Amino acid sequence: MLDLIVDHLDGEPTALKTCCVVSKSWIPRAQRNLFAHVTFDASKLDLWKKTFPDPSNSPAYRTRSLLISDIPTVSAAVAGVGS
């Protein structure tokens, strides 16, 4: 029943954050909705890794969609191609 109630708060970050301080048992479900969609800049990836060295304790653990913007283009020259 609790999961259904917390799921109805999807899109209400203030209410979801409040759920996290009500009870430890509410945290996983509230975080699942808070961090369902994460977007950040590729230049912050190292900072993210430093902040959350253990992936199982990271908000990304509960993320359903992850968008990383401004990913640098990588190109490589292959010897012998086109010659």
C-alpha positions, 0 to 999 in steps of 0.5 A: 500500500505504501508503494502505491501511495509514494508512486502517486507522488511521482513528479512531486520532489518536495513531497518525495524528499519529505517521505525520505525523512519520515521513515527509513523504510520509505527511503528506497521507494521515494528515491526510486521516484526522485531519481527516476530520470537523471540528467547531467553534463558529461564533464561532471562524471568524475565528480559523480564517481567521487561522490558515489564510489559505491554504485549500489549507494548511488542515486543512479542505482534507482535510476530508470533513465539516465541522460548524459549531455555534452559527451565529447566526440571521439574519433580515431584514425584507422591505419590503412582505411581509405588508402 
